[in-house]
Amino acid sequence: MGDGPVEERTGLSQYRLMQQVELWLAEVKRDIHTPDLWAQLERAAELLGAISDEAIGNTPFAPAEQDKIAGQLRELRDYVSRIYSLSELQTRLLEENLDYLADASGRVGRKDWLLMVAGVILGYVLIAALPPEAARDILGTLLTSIGHILGRGPLGLPGG
């Protein structure tokens, strides 16, 4: 908001003035509803950096943590479906990938699972032909939403 040049509006009819106000309100609404992708990216970098953190180790997830991960993956599916216009094929691929990650949380350790998350999400974005910023958004959203499981503080999904 406020990125454009300031324009002085004089001599506008009431109708044109209302059009300008509507355009301005639409810009404000867009700014308010746009997730802070820089903050998500910063958080994702912090969490991905945690992969090498000795404090996390490669210990298995507890059953309660696996349930929380599965819940966050369901929320991620809903979030991605809301934000991106997915085709039937893209939706099916997303669900398959997220189901795979949920199942994997019961088979592999934390570090291995985090590496798997990065690969699966980036692979999905490439196969589904989503824009590059979608990879950052989806991965950042997921890592932010599971941060509390890794002892990094609970944060929810943007817009959720």
C-alpha positions in Angstrom: 0.0 0.0 0.0 1.3 3.4 -0.8 3.7 2.1 -3.4 2.3 4.2 -6.2 2.8 7.9 -6.8 0.5 10.4 -5.1 -2.0 11.8 -7.5 -4.0 14.9 -6.8 -7.6 14.5 -7.9 -9.5 17.8 -8.5 -12.6 18.4 -10.5 -13.9 14.9 -10.3 -17.6 14.2 -10.5 -19.1 12.4 -7.5 -19.4 9.2 -9.7 -15.7 9.4 -10.7 -14.7 10.1 -7.1 -16.6 7.0 -5.9 -14.8 5.0 -8.6 -11.5 6.2 -7.3 -12.5 5.4 -3.7 -13.5 1.9 -4.7 -10.1 1.4 -6.4 -8.3 2.6 -3.4 -10.4 0.3 -1.1 -9.6 -2.6 -3.3 -5.9 -1.9 -3.0 -6.2 -1.6 0.8 -8.1 -4.9 0.9 -5.5 -6.7 -1.2 -2.7 -5.4 1.0 -4.5 -6.5 4.2 -5.2 -10.0 2.8 -1.8 -10.6 1.3 0.3 -13.0 3.5 3.7 -11.7 4.6 5.7 -13.9 2.4 9.0 -12.4 3.6 8.3 -13.4 7.1 7.3 -16.9 5.9 10.5 -17.2 4.0 12.6 -16.0 6.9 10.8 -18.6 9.1 11.2 -21.3 6.5 15.0 -20.6 6.4 15.2 -20.8 10.1 13.3 -24.1 10.2 15.3 -25.6 7.3 18.5 -24.5 9.1 17.2 -26.5 12.0 17.8 -29.7 10.0 21.4 -29.5 10.9 20.7 -28.5 14.5 22.0 -31.3 16.8 19.2 -30.5 19.3 16.6 -31.8 16.8 18.4 -35.0 15.9 16.7 -37.6 13.7 14.5 -38.9 16.4 11.1 -40.3 15.4 7.9 -38.3 15.8 5.7 -39.3 18.6 2.2 -40.5 17.6 0.7 -37.3 18.9 3.1 -35.3 16.8 2.3 -37.4 13.8 -1.4 -36.6 14.3 -0.6 -32.9 14.5 1.5 -33.1 11.3 -1.4 -34.9 9.5 -3.7 -32.1 10.7 -1.4 -29.4 9.5 -1.0 -31.1 6.1 -4.8 -31.1 5.8 -4.9 -27.4 6.6 -2.1 -26.8 4.0 -4.2 -28.7 1.4 -7.1 -26.4 2.2 -4.9 -23.3 2.2 -3.3 -24.2 -1.2 -6.7 -24.9 -2.7 -8.0 -21.6 -1.5 -5.0 -19.5 -2.7 -4.2 -21.2 -6.0 -6.7 -22.2 -8.7 -5.9 -25.9 -9.0 -7.0 -28.3 -11.7 -8.4 -31.7 -10.8 -5.0 -33.2 -11.6 -3.1 -30.6 -9.5 -5.5 -31.2 -6.6 -5.0 -35.0 -6.8 -1.2 -34.7 -7.0 -1.3 -32.3 -4.0 -3.4 -34.8 -1.9 -1.1 -37.7 -2.9 2.0 -35.8 -1.9 0.6 -34.6 1.4 -0.7 -38.1 2.2 2.8 -39.4 1.5 4.3 -36.9 3.9 1.8 -37.7 6.6 2.6 -41.4 6.2 6.4 -40.7 6.2 6.2 -38.9 9.5 5.6 -42.3 11.0 8.5 -44.0 9.2 11.4 -41.6 9.2 13.2 -39.4 11.7 12.7 -35.6 12.0 15.7 -34.5 9.9 15.0 -37.0 7.2 11.3 -36.0 7.1 12.2 -32.3 6.8 14.5 -33.0 3.9 11.7 -35.1 2.4 9.2 -32.2 2.8 11.4 -29.8 0.9 11.9 -32.3 -2.0 8.2 -33.3 -2.2 6.9 -29.8 -2.1 9.4 -28.5 -4.7 8.8 -31.5 -6.9 5.0 -30.9 -6.6 5.4 -27.3 -7.6 7.4 -28.2 -10.7 5.1 -31.1 -11.8 2.0 -29.0 -11.1 3.5 -26.1 -13.1 2.7 -23.6 -10.4 4.5 -20.3 -10.3 8.0 -20.3 -8.6 6.7 -18.1 -5.7 4.2 -20.9 -5.0 7.1 -23.2 -3.8 8.2 -20.5 -1.3 4.7 -19.9 -0.1 3.7 -23.6 0.2 7.0 -24.7 1.8 7.1 -21.7 4.1 3.5 -22.1 5.2 4.0 -25.8 6.0 7.3 -25.3 7.9 5.8 -22.4 9.8 2.7 -24.4 10.7 4.8 -27.4 12.1 7.5 -25.2 13.8 6.0 -25.9 17.2 6.5 -29.6 16.7 10.2 -28.9 16.3 10.3 -26.6 19.4 10.3 -23.4 17.3 7.0 -21.9 18.5 3.4 -22.4 17.3 2.4 -20.4 14.3 -0.7 -21.0 12.3 -1.4 -20.7 8.6 -1.7 -17.3 7.1 -5.2 -16.3 6.4 -6.5 -19.2 8.4 
